[in-house]
Amino acid sequence: MKRVEGINFQSMKSLVTGFPALLRALQPADDFLLEAQETGASGLRGICLIGMGGSSISGALTRGLLQMASLIPIISVRGYSIPTCVREDWASVVVSYSGNTEETLSAFEQASAAKSIVFAITSGGLLQERSLKNPLQELPTGIQPRAALPLIFSIMQPLVESLTGLKRSDLYSASLDLERMAKGWNSIGNAPSDVASTLHNSVPLFIGAGHLAPVAYRAKCQINENAKTLAFSLEVPELNHNEVEAFGEYSDHKVVPVFLRSQWESARITRRIDKTSDILSEKGVEPIHMNLETESELVEALAQIHFMDMVSVELAQIRGVDSLAVPTISDLKKRLDSSMS
C-alpha cells in the first residue's frame, strides 16, 4: 500500500488527523474474507483475538461492538498463552503490527499447535514468515502500532463479521462521518485542545460502558504513550461495586473522571452514570461528560477514539514531550532481548 496522501507517517498529530483516511485506505483481500466466510459457515465454536498493545486495540473494539450480537463467544488474549478451549473448531485472529511481538508469537504457536484456524494480520516479521499456510493480510510498514488502529480495524471488523455471519459494516461511510465530525470539534464546547488543557497536571480516568469500555481503555493507553503521563480506565457498571468507595480520594490525587457517553446507553446505565456523577460532584470532583452525536454505535466508538487520540496529542504538546517516540518501551525491549542472549 502506498503512503496515504497528506499524512506524515513520522508525525503522530498528522497520523491522528488522518485517522478517517487511514480507515478507508486498506481493503481486506477478497480471498482473506472468503476464507473467513467459509470458516464461519463451517460451524465455529468461538473466536480468539490475539495481540498486544496497539495491535490489540482493534480486536478489543471489534469485540465490544459485536460480542452481544454474535452467536459464538469472542475472547481476547493479551499474553503468552491461549485458553485450552481454543481448539480446531475455533478461529484465532493473530495481530502483530511488527510481526515480532514476543507474547503474540507464543500465543500464535499455541493456536497453531491446537489446530485452531489461524488468521494473521501483520506488516511483516516472524509472524508473516510463519503464516505462509495461513490466511494472511499484510499491512503497510512504518507506523507506530497504536497509530495503525484504523488500518488494523478496517481488516479486523469485516473479518470477525465474516467469521460470525454478521452484516458487514460500511467503514467507508464511517470514515466520511468521522471527517465531517472532526471539522466541527472546535464548535462543540469541548475541543480536543480544551479537554487536554483540563487534563493537564491531573490524572485522567476514562470511563465507558458496553461498546465504549474498550474506547475508555484506548484513551488511557494513548495518554500513557503519547503524552507520557498517568491515566487509567474503568467500566460501568463494575466501578459501582468497588471504585466508588475511593471517590473521596480523587481530589487529593487530582483525578479527573471522563465519562464517555453513548446515545445507545440503556436506561439502567444512564441512571448509574448520572447517579455516579452526582456522588463525584458531592465529593468535590467535577467529571467531564463526552457526548458525540452519531448515527451508529460503530461511528460513535470510532469518533470517541479519534477525538481522544487528538486529546492525547494536544496534551503531549502542552507537556512538551514527543508524542511519537516511546523510549521507555524501546528500552524495556532491549533489556528483555539482552536477558535472553
BALOBA-1460 file (C-alpha; in Angstrom, 3 decimals):
// residues 341
<rec num="1" residu="m" x="0.000" y="0.000" z="0.000"/>
<rec num="2" residu="k" x="1.284" y="3.471" z="-0.876"/>
<rec num="3" residu="r" x="1.511" y="6.121" z="1.794"/>
<rec num="4" residu="v" x="-1.800" y="7.916" z="2.240"/>
<rec num="5" residu="e" x="-1.709" y="11.341" z="0.604"/>
<rec num="6" residu="g" x="-1.416" y="14.233" z="3.037"/>
<rec num="7" residu="i" x="-0.383" y="12.117" z="6.034"/>
<rec num="8" residu="n" x="3.098" y="12.454" z="7.503"/>
<rec num="9" residu="f" x="3.837" y="8.999" z="8.926"/>
<rec num="10" residu="q" x="6.571" y="10.497" z="11.115"/>
<rec num="11" residu="s" x="4.193" y="12.833" z="12.963"/>
<rec num="12" residu="m" x="1.691" y="11.488" z="15.484"/>
<rec num="13" residu="k" x="-0.536" y="14.531" z="15.074"/>
<rec num="14" residu="s" x="-0.633" y="14.004" z="11.312"/>
<rec num="15" residu="l" x="-1.477" y="10.328" z="11.807"/>
<rec num="16" residu="v" x="-4.272" y="11.193" z="14.230"/>
<rec num="17" residu="t" x="-5.620" y="13.868" z="11.901"/>
<rec num="18" residu="g" x="-5.523" y="11.284" z="9.113"/>
<rec num="19" residu="f" x="-7.446" y="8.672" z="11.153"/>
<rec num="20" residu="p" x="-10.501" y="8.761" z="8.817"/>
<rec num="21" residu="a" x="-8.338" y="8.478" z="5.700"/>
<rec num="22" residu="l" x="-6.445" y="5.523" z="7.201"/>
<rec num="23" residu="l" x="-9.762" y="3.809" z="7.987"/>
<rec num="24" residu="r" x="-10.620" y="3.650" z="4.278"/>
<rec num="25" residu="a" x="-7.092" y="3.299" z="2.894"/>
<rec num="26" residu="l" x="-6.931" y="-0.500" z="3.001"/>
<rec num="27" residu="q" x="-9.415" y="-3.164" z="1.933"/>
<rec num="28" residu="p" x="-9.254" y="-6.782" z="3.108"/>
<rec num="29" residu="a" x="-8.124" y="-9.132" z="0.354"/>
<rec num="30" residu="d" x="-11.037" y="-10.970" z="-1.278"/>
<rec num="31" residu="d" x="-9.566" y="-14.398" z="-0.601"/>
<rec num="32" residu="f" x="-8.940" y="-13.422" z="3.035"/>
<rec num="33" residu="l" x="-12.610" y="-12.627" z="3.632"/>
<rec num="34" residu="l" x="-13.792" y="-15.578" z="1.546"/>
<rec num="35" residu="e" x="-11.758" y="-17.887" z="3.778"/>
<rec num="36" residu="a" x="-13.365" y="-16.232" z="6.804"/>
<rec num="37" residu="q" x="-16.872" y="-16.673" z="5.413"/>
<rec num="38" residu="e" x="-16.253" y="-20.338" z="4.665"/>
<rec num="39" residu="t" x="-14.699" y="-20.847" z="8.090"/>
<rec num="40" residu="g" x="-17.653" y="-19.214" z="9.802"/>
<rec num="41" residu="a" x="-20.129" y="-21.291" z="7.794"/>
<rec num="42" residu="s" x="-18.356" y="-24.496" z="8.848"/>
<rec num="43" residu="g" x="-19.634" y="-24.155" z="12.400"/>
<rec num="44" residu="l" x="-17.178" y="-22.391" z="14.715"/>
<rec num="45" residu="r" x="-17.360" y="-22.761" z="18.493"/>
<rec num="46" residu="g" x="-15.625" y="-19.440" z="19.162"/>
<rec num="47" residu="i" x="-13.151" y="-16.754" z="18.090"/>
<rec num="48" residu="c" x="-9.921" y="-15.898" z="19.913"/>
<rec num="49" residu="l" x="-8.381" y="-12.468" z="19.243"/>
<rec num="50" residu="i" x="-4.652" y="-12.379" z="19.995"/>
<rec num="51" residu="g" x="-2.483" y="-9.272" z="20.234"/>
<rec num="52" residu="m" x="-0.604" y="-6.868" z="22.495"/>
<rec num="53" residu="g" x="-0.515" y="-3.110" z="22.961"/>
<rec num="54" residu="g" x="-1.541" y="-1.041" z="19.959"/>
<rec num="55" residu="s" x="-2.039" y="-4.192" z="17.900"/>
<rec num="56" residu="s" x="-4.700" y="-5.474" z="20.309"/>
<rec num="57" residu="i" x="-6.926" y="-2.405" z="20.444"/>
<rec num="58" residu="s" x="-8.722" y="-3.093" z="17.157"/>
<rec num="59" residu="g" x="-9.699" y="-6.533" z="18.430"/>
<rec num="60" residu="a" x="-10.978" y="-5.099" z="21.707"/>
<rec num="61" residu="l" x="-13.049" y="-2.561" z="19.791"/>
<rec num="62" residu="t" x="-14.443" y="-5.186" z="17.416"/>
<rec num="63" residu="r" x="-15.280" y="-7.464" z="20.329"/>
<rec num="64" residu="g" x="-17.035" y="-4.607" z="22.118"/>
<rec num="65" residu="l" x="-19.140" y="-3.861" z="19.057"/>
<rec num="66" residu="l" x="-20.004" y="-7.430" z="18.051"/>
<rec num="67" residu="q" x="-19.975" y="-9.658" z="21.127"/>
<rec num="68" residu="m" x="-23.627" y="-9.059" z="22.050"/>
<rec num="69" residu="a" x="-24.831" y="-9.905" z="18.527"/>
<rec num="70" residu="s" x="-22.518" y="-12.859" z="17.916"/>
<rec num="71" residu="l" x="-23.925" y="-16.364" z="18.438"/>
<rec num="72" residu="i" x="-20.458" y="-17.620" z="19.407"/>
<rec num="73" residu="p" x="-18.100" y="-16.240" z="22.080"/>
<rec num="74" residu="i" x="-15.377" y="-13.780" z="21.141"/>
<rec num="75" residu="i" x="-12.482" y="-13.754" z="23.601"/>
<rec num="76" residu="s" x="-9.303" y="-11.688" z="23.809"/>
<rec num="77" residu="v" x="-5.791" y="-12.828" z="24.695"/>
<rec num="78" residu="r" x="-3.115" y="-10.335" z="25.713"/>
<rec num="79" residu="g" x="-0.289" y="-12.593" z="26.757"/>
<rec num="80" residu="y" x="1.823" y="-15.652" z="26.011"/>
<rec num="81" residu="s" x="-0.835" y="-18.357" z="26.353"/>
<rec num="82" residu="i" x="-4.274" y="-19.201" z="24.988"/>
<rec num="83" residu="p" x="-7.086" y="-20.964" z="26.863"/>
<rec num="84" residu="t" x="-7.388" y="-24.730" z="26.460"/>
<rec num="85" residu="c" x="-10.859" y="-24.298" z="24.948"/>
<rec num="86" residu="v" x="-9.298" y="-22.854" z="21.765"/>
<rec num="87" residu="r" x="-9.171" y="-25.968" z="19.580"/>
<rec num="88" residu="e" x="-9.701" y="-26.992" z="15.945"/>
<rec num="89" residu="d" x="-13.284" y="-25.711" z="15.983"/>
<rec num="90" residu="w" x="-12.147" y="-22.195" z="16.921"/>
<rec num="91" residu="a" x="-10.767" y="-19.386" z="14.764"/>
<rec num="92" residu="s" x="-7.809" y="-17.400" z="16.068"/>
<rec num="93" residu="v" x="-7.086" y="-13.912" z="14.765"/>
<rec num="94" residu="v" x="-3.455" y="-13.018" z="15.465"/>
<rec num="95" residu="v" x="-2.394" y="-9.367" z="15.167"/>
<rec num="96" residu="s" x="1.152" y="-8.096" z="15.477"/>
<rec num="97" residu="y" x="1.917" y="-4.919" z="13.579"/>
<rec num="98" residu="s" x="5.656" y="-5.565" z="13.633"/>
<rec num="99" residu="g" x="5.246" y="-9.315" z="13.331"/>
<rec num="100" residu="n" x="7.813" y="-9.826" z="16.092"/>
<rec num="101" residu="t" x="5.820" y="-9.330" z="19.304"/>
<rec num="102" residu="e" x="7.137" y="-11.958" z="21.728"/>
<rec num="103" residu="e" x="3.870" y="-12.698" z="23.537"/>
<rec num="104" residu="t" x="1.834" y="-12.779" z="20.326"/>
<rec num="105" residu="l" x="4.213" y="-15.184" z="18.602"/>
<rec num="106" residu="s" x="3.987" y="-17.520" z="21.579"/>
<rec num="107" residu="a" x="0.178" y="-17.456" z="21.508"/>
<rec num="108" residu="f" x="0.260" y="-17.903" z="17.728"/>
<rec num="109" residu="e" x="2.347" y="-21.061" z="18.071"/>
<rec num="110" residu="q" x="-0.059" y="-22.424" z="20.666"/>
<rec num="111" residu="a" x="-3.093" y="-21.656" z="18.491"/>
<rec num="112" residu="s" x="-1.419" y="-23.391" z="15.561"/>
<rec num="113" residu="a" x="-0.476" y="-26.416" z="17.686"/>
<rec num="114" residu="a" x="-4.105" y="-26.647" z="18.872"/>
<rec num="115" residu="k" x="-5.113" y="-26.798" z="15.183"/>
<rec num="116" residu="s" x="-7.163" y="-23.622" z="15.517"/>
<rec num="117" residu="i" x="-7.904" y="-21.930" z="12.183"/>
<rec num="118" residu="v" x="-5.449" y="-19.034" z="12.304"/>
<rec num="119" residu="f" x="-5.845" y="-15.690" z="10.516"/>
<rec num="120" residu="a" x="-2.824" y="-13.364" z="10.674"/>
<rec num="121" residu="i" x="-2.672" y="-9.569" z="10.336"/>
<rec num="122" residu="t" x="0.818" y="-8.049" z="10.226"/>
<rec num="123" residu="s" x="3.232" y="-5.811" z="8.342"/>
<rec num="124" residu="g" x="5.958" y="-8.468" z="8.270"/>
<rec num="125" residu="g" x="8.418" y="-10.050" z="10.702"/>
<rec num="126" residu="l" x="8.316" y="-13.576" z="12.061"/>
<rec num="127" residu="l" x="4.520" y="-13.713" z="12.091"/>
<rec num="128" residu="q" x="4.430" y="-13.241" z="8.336"/>
<rec num="129" residu="e" x="7.197" y="-15.806" z="7.837"/>
<rec num="130" residu="r" x="5.335" y="-18.361" z="9.956"/>
<rec num="131" residu="s" x="1.937" y="-17.710" z="8.362"/>
<rec num="132" residu="l" x="2.689" y="-18.902" z="4.844"/>
<rec num="133" residu="k" x="0.000" y="-21.585" z="5.149"/>
<rec num="134" residu="n" x="-2.493" y="-19.346" z="6.952"/>
<rec num="135" residu="p" x="-4.855" y="-16.671" z="5.638"/>
<rec num="136" residu="l" x="-2.722" y="-13.532" z="5.865"/>
<rec num="137" residu="q" x="-3.477" y="-9.830" z="5.496"/>
<rec num="138" residu="e" x="-0.415" y="-7.618" z="5.088"/>
<rec num="139" residu="l" x="-0.294" y="-4.093" z="6.486"/>
<rec num="140" residu="p" x="1.831" y="-1.148" z="5.324"/>
<rec num="141" residu="t" x="5.063" y="-0.599" z="7.234"/>
<rec num="142" residu="g" x="6.477" y="2.436" z="9.006"/>
<rec num="143" residu="i" x="3.734" y="3.334" z="11.519"/>
<rec num="144" residu="q" x="3.660" y="3.176" z="15.297"/>
<rec num="145" residu="p" x="1.277" y="0.275" z="16.093"/>
<rec num="146" residu="r" x="-1.082" y="2.478" z="18.119"/>
<rec num="147" residu="a" x="-1.440" y="4.866" z="15.155"/>
<rec num="148" residu="a" x="-2.232" y="1.933" z="12.858"/>
<rec num="149" residu="l" x="-5.519" y="1.244" z="14.654"/>
<rec num="150" residu="p" x="-7.774" y="2.441" z="11.797"/>
<rec num="151" residu="l" x="-5.815" y="0.318" z="9.304"/>
<rec num="152" residu="i" x="-5.962" y="-2.784" z="11.501"/>
<rec num="153" residu="f" x="-9.614" y="-2.186" z="12.384"/>
<rec num="154" residu="s" x="-10.509" y="-1.924" z="8.679"/>
<rec num="155" residu="i" x="-9.350" y="-5.550" z="8.424"/>
<rec num="156" residu="m" x="-10.394" y="-6.850" z="11.855"/>
<rec num="157" residu="q" x="-14.017" y="-5.677" z="11.817"/>
<rec num="158" residu="p" x="-15.020" y="-7.232" z="8.461"/>
<rec num="159" residu="l" x="-13.000" y="-10.361" z="9.282"/>
<rec num="160" residu="v" x="-14.859" y="-11.027" z="12.534"/>
<rec num="161" residu="e" x="-18.166" y="-10.075" z="10.921"/>
<rec num="162" residu="s" x="-17.476" y="-12.676" z="8.246"/>
<rec num="163" residu="l" x="-16.496" y="-15.308" z="10.817"/>
<rec num="164" residu="t" x="-19.687" y="-14.704" z="12.810"/>
<rec num="165" residu="g" x="-22.011" y="-14.317" z="9.822"/>
<rec num="166" residu="l" x="-22.944" y="-10.768" z="10.830"/>
<rec num="167" residu="k" x="-23.686" y="-7.989" z="8.348"/>
<rec num="168" residu="r" x="-20.619" y="-6.136" z="7.079"/>
<rec num="169" residu="s" x="-20.165" y="-2.594" z="8.381"/>
<rec num="170" residu="d" x="-19.811" y="0.290" z="5.947"/>
<rec num="171" residu="l" x="-16.431" y="1.580" z="7.052"/>
<rec num="172" residu="y" x="-16.064" y="3.894" z="4.051"/>
<rec num="173" residu="s" x="-19.173" y="5.840" z="5.046"/>
<rec num="174" residu="a" x="-17.992" y="5.757" z="8.655"/>
<rec num="175" residu="s" x="-14.699" y="7.379" z="7.628"/>
<rec num="176" residu="l" x="-16.573" y="10.220" z="5.901"/>
<rec num="177" residu="d" x="-18.686" y="10.731" z="9.028"/>
<rec num="178" residu="l" x="-15.501" y="10.972" z="11.107"/>
<rec num="179" residu="e" x="-14.040" y="13.620" z="8.802"/>
<rec num="180" residu="r" x="-17.241" y="15.652" z="8.989"/>
<rec num="181" residu="m" x="-17.339" y="15.422" z="12.771"/>
<rec num="182" residu="a" x="-13.684" y="16.397" z="13.162"/>
<rec num="183" residu="k" x="-14.354" y="19.628" z="11.275"/>
<rec num="184" residu="g" x="-16.847" y="20.584" z="13.965"/>
<rec num="185" residu="w" x="-14.721" y="19.741" z="17.002"/>
<rec num="186" residu="n" x="-13.982" y="23.367" z="17.784"/>
<rec num="187" residu="s" x="-17.691" y="24.220" z="17.905"/>
<rec num="188" residu="i" x="-18.858" y="21.575" z="20.407"/>
<rec num="189" residu="g" x="-17.747" y="23.470" z="23.509"/>
<rec num="190" residu="n" x="-15.026" y="20.970" z="24.423"/>
<rec num="191" residu="a" x="-12.487" y="20.840" z="21.614"/>
<rec num="192" residu="p" x="-9.563" y="18.379" z="21.993"/>
<rec num="193" residu="s" x="-7.250" y="21.230" z="22.976"/>
<rec num="194" residu="d" x="-9.728" y="22.353" z="25.662"/>
<rec num="195" residu="v" x="-10.016" y="18.849" z="27.110"/>
<rec num="196" residu="a" x="-6.226" y="18.490" z="27.033"/>
<rec num="197" residu="s" x="-5.859" y="21.752" z="28.971"/>
<rec num="198" residu="t" x="-8.345" y="20.495" z="31.573"/>
<rec num="199" residu="l" x="-6.449" y="17.227" z="31.949"/>
<rec num="200" residu="h" x="-3.018" y="18.868" z="32.207"/>
<rec num="201" residu="n" x="-1.409" y="18.348" z="35.639"/>
<rec num="202" residu="s" x="-4.108" y="15.836" z="36.558"/>
<rec num="203" residu="v" x="-4.735" y="12.092" z="36.314"/>
<rec num="204" residu="p" x="-7.404" y="11.330" z="33.687"/>
<rec num="205" residu="l" x="-9.766" y="8.467" z="34.488"/>
<rec num="206" residu="f" x="-11.682" y="7.381" z="31.390"/>
<rec num="207" residu="i" x="-14.977" y="5.585" z="31.987"/>
<rec num="208" residu="g" x="-17.111" y="3.748" z="29.449"/>
<rec num="209" residu="a" x="-19.908" y="1.202" z="29.272"/>
<rec num="210" residu="g" x="-20.618" y="-1.505" z="26.710"/>
<rec num="211" residu="h" x="-19.014" y="-0.764" z="23.349"/>
<rec num="212" residu="l" x="-17.325" y="2.323" z="24.843"/>
<rec num="213" residu="a" x="-15.484" y="0.377" z="27.555"/>
<rec num="214" residu="p" x="-12.644" y="-0.535" z="25.140"/>
<rec num="215" residu="v" x="-12.681" y="3.085" z="23.945"/>
<rec num="216" residu="a" x="-12.023" y="4.215" z="27.515"/>
<rec num="217" residu="y" x="-9.116" y="1.768" z="27.700"/>
<rec num="218" residu="r" x="-7.772" y="3.066" z="24.363"/>
<rec num="219" residu="a" x="-7.926" y="6.653" z="25.673"/>
<rec num="220" residu="k" x="-5.963" y="5.615" z="28.764"/>
<rec num="221" residu="c" x="-3.295" y="3.944" z="26.621"/>
<rec num="222" residu="q" x="-2.992" y="6.957" z="24.305"/>
<rec num="223" residu="i" x="-2.443" y="9.334" z="27.207"/>
<rec num="224" residu="n" x="0.205" y="6.934" z="28.576"/>
<rec num="225" residu="e" x="2.076" y="6.540" z="25.281"/>
<rec num="226" residu="n" x="1.558" y="9.865" z="23.522"/>
<rec num="227" residu="a" x="1.515" y="12.283" z="26.473"/>
<rec num="228" residu="k" x="3.846" y="10.177" z="28.686"/>
<rec num="229" residu="t" x="1.710" y="10.665" z="31.774"/>
<rec num="230" residu="l" x="-0.579" y="8.724" z="34.108"/>
<rec num="231" residu="a" x="-4.100" y="7.758" z="33.071"/>
<rec num="232" residu="f" x="-6.476" y="4.967" z="33.979"/>
<rec num="233" residu="s" x="-9.753" y="3.493" z="32.763"/>
<rec num="234" residu="l" x="-12.824" y="1.932" z="34.348"/>
<rec num="235" residu="e" x="-16.045" y="0.316" z="33.186"/>
<rec num="236" residu="v" x="-19.654" y="0.905" z="34.162"/>
<rec num="237" residu="p" x="-21.379" y="-0.783" z="35.974"/>
<rec num="238" residu="e" x="-18.395" y="-2.614" z="37.512"/>
<rec num="239" residu="l" x="-16.928" y="0.537" z="39.081"/>
<rec num="240" residu="n" x="-20.111" y="0.954" z="41.141"/>
<rec num="241" residu="h" x="-19.144" y="-2.171" z="43.069"/>
<rec num="242" residu="n" x="-15.632" y="-1.105" z="44.094"/>
<rec num="243" residu="e" x="-14.057" y="2.116" z="42.799"/>
<rec num="244" residu="v" x="-16.935" y="4.275" z="44.039"/>
<rec num="245" residu="e" x="-15.609" y="3.875" z="47.579"/>
<rec num="246" residu="a" x="-12.399" y="5.656" z="46.539"/>
<rec num="247" residu="f" x="-14.103" y="8.784" z="45.171"/>
<rec num="248" residu="g" x="-13.242" y="10.735" z="48.302"/>
<rec num="249" residu="e" x="-9.535" y="10.465" z="47.418"/>
<rec num="250" residu="y" x="-9.854" y="11.806" z="43.888"/>
<rec num="251" residu="s" x="-9.388" y="15.460" z="44.797"/>
<rec num="252" residu="d" x="-6.187" y="14.747" z="46.730"/>
<rec num="253" residu="h" x="-4.696" y="12.950" z="43.724"/>
<rec num="254" residu="k" x="-6.065" y="15.341" z="41.077"/>
<rec num="255" residu="v" x="-8.095" y="12.613" z="39.364"/>
<rec num="256" residu="v" x="-10.396" y="13.897" z="36.605"/>
<rec num="257" residu="p" x="-13.107" y="11.382" z="35.611"/>
<rec num="258" residu="v" x="-14.059" y="11.473" z="31.917"/>
<rec num="259" residu="f" x="-17.334" y="9.695" z="31.149"/>
<rec num="260" residu="l" x="-17.630" y="8.583" z="27.530"/>
<rec num="261" residu="r" x="-21.379" y="8.778" z="26.995"/>
<rec num="262" residu="s" x="-23.393" y="6.886" z="24.402"/>
<rec num="263" residu="q" x="-26.644" y="7.668" z="22.635"/>
<rec num="264" residu="w" x="-27.371" y="3.954" z="22.980"/>
<rec num="265" residu="e" x="-26.986" y="3.707" z="26.753"/>
<rec num="266" residu="s" x="-29.700" y="1.632" z="28.358"/>
<rec num="267" residu="a" x="-31.888" y="3.413" z="30.902"/>
<rec num="268" residu="r" x="-30.138" y="1.459" z="33.645"/>
<rec num="269" residu="i" x="-26.661" y="2.540" z="32.521"/>
<rec num="270" residu="t" x="-27.760" y="6.168" z="32.136"/>
<rec num="271" residu="r" x="-29.178" y="6.115" z="35.658"/>
<rec num="272" residu="r" x="-25.972" y="4.608" z="37.060"/>
<rec num="273" residu="i" x="-23.709" y="7.100" z="35.314"/>
<rec num="274" residu="d" x="-25.854" y="10.071" z="36.327"/>
<rec num="275" residu="k" x="-26.002" y="8.982" z="39.985"/>
<rec num="276" residu="t" x="-22.283" y="8.172" z="39.990"/>
<rec num="277" residu="s" x="-21.573" y="11.629" z="38.582"/>
<rec num="278" residu="d" x="-23.720" y="13.175" z="41.336"/>
<rec num="279" residu="i" x="-21.681" y="11.398" z="44.016"/>
<rec num="280" residu="l" x="-18.447" y="12.653" z="42.444"/>
<rec num="281" residu="s" x="-19.743" y="16.225" z="42.499"/>
<rec num="282" residu="e" x="-20.698" y="15.839" z="46.141"/>
<rec num="283" residu="k" x="-17.104" y="14.722" z="46.816"/>
<rec num="284" residu="g" x="-15.815" y="17.918" z="45.207"/>
<rec num="285" residu="v" x="-14.854" y="16.297" z="41.891"/>
<rec num="286" residu="e" x="-16.343" y="17.618" z="38.648"/>
<rec num="287" residu="p" x="-16.290" y="14.963" z="35.907"/>
<rec num="288" residu="i" x="-16.254" y="15.586" z="32.168"/>
<rec num="289" residu="h" x="-19.029" y="14.043" z="30.053"/>
<rec num="290" residu="m" x="-18.141" y="13.437" z="26.408"/>
<rec num="291" residu="n" x="-21.122" y="13.161" z="24.047"/>
<rec num="292" residu="l" x="-20.747" y="12.852" z="20.278"/>
<rec num="293" residu="e" x="-23.870" y="12.616" z="18.122"/>
<rec num="294" residu="t" x="-23.576" y="9.828" z="15.550"/>
<rec num="295" residu="e" x="-25.829" y="7.537" z="13.551"/>
<rec num="296" residu="s" x="-24.486" y="4.208" z="14.828"/>
<rec num="297" residu="e" x="-22.610" y="2.619" z="17.692"/>
<rec num="298" residu="l" x="-19.755" y="1.862" z="15.290"/>
<rec num="299" residu="v" x="-19.263" y="5.505" z="14.300"/>
<rec num="300" residu="e" x="-19.742" y="6.599" z="17.905"/>
<rec num="301" residu="a" x="-16.921" y="4.340" z="19.113"/>
<rec num="302" residu="l" x="-14.601" y="5.393" z="16.300"/>
<rec num="303" residu="a" x="-15.442" y="9.074" z="16.785"/>
<rec num="304" residu="q" x="-14.718" y="8.905" z="20.520"/>
<rec num="305" residu="i" x="-11.397" y="7.190" z="19.761"/>
<rec num="306" residu="h" x="-10.485" y="9.779" z="17.118"/>
<rec num="307" residu="f" x="-11.341" y="12.644" z="19.467"/>
<rec num="308" residu="m" x="-9.434" y="11.204" z="22.438"/>
<rec num="309" residu="d" x="-6.446" y="10.368" z="20.242"/>
<rec num="310" residu="m" x="-6.262" y="14.068" z="19.398"/>
<rec num="311" residu="v" x="-6.632" y="14.975" z="23.077"/>
<rec num="312" residu="s" x="-3.579" y="12.822" z="23.823"/>
<rec num="313" residu="v" x="-1.541" y="14.570" z="21.127"/>
<rec num="314" residu="e" x="-2.627" y="18.011" z="22.307"/>
<rec num="315" residu="l" x="-1.708" y="17.052" z="25.878"/>
<rec num="316" residu="a" x="1.707" y="15.877" z="24.686"/>
<rec num="317" residu="q" x="2.228" y="19.277" z="23.075"/>
<rec num="318" residu="i" x="1.254" y="21.075" z="26.292"/>
<rec num="319" residu="r" x="3.653" y="18.869" z="28.254"/>
<rec num="320" residu="g" x="6.452" y="19.386" z="25.729"/>
<rec num="321" residu="v" x="7.003" y="15.687" z="25.001"/>
<rec num="322" residu="d" x="7.432" y="13.772" z="21.748"/>
<rec num="323" residu="s" x="4.114" y="12.007" z="21.108"/>
<rec num="324" residu="l" x="5.627" y="9.677" z="18.502"/>
<rec num="325" residu="a" x="8.616" y="8.276" z="20.401"/>
<rec num="326" residu="v" x="8.284" y="5.546" z="23.046"/>
<rec num="327" residu="p" x="11.780" y="5.472" z="24.572"/>
<rec num="328" residu="t" x="10.899" y="3.537" z="27.724"/>
<rec num="329" residu="i" x="9.107" y="0.789" z="25.783"/>
<rec num="330" residu="s" x="12.120" y="0.558" z="23.467"/>
<rec num="331" residu="d" x="14.469" y="0.394" z="26.443"/>
<rec num="332" residu="l" x="12.449" y="-2.399" z="28.038"/>
<rec num="333" residu="k" x="12.513" y="-4.418" z="24.808"/>
<rec num="334" residu="k" x="16.293" y="-4.068" z="24.626"/>
<rec num="335" residu="r" x="16.663" y="-5.256" z="28.216"/>
<rec num="336" residu="l" x="14.426" y="-8.239" z="27.567"/>
<rec num="337" residu="d" x="16.369" y="-9.102" z="24.416"/>
<rec num="338" residu="s" x="19.716" y="-8.858" z="26.196"/>
<rec num="339" residu="s" x="18.489" y="-11.065" z="29.053"/>
<rec num="340" residu="m" x="17.632" y="-13.798" z="26.545"/>
<rec num="341" residu="s" x="21.052" y="-13.764" z="24.853"/>
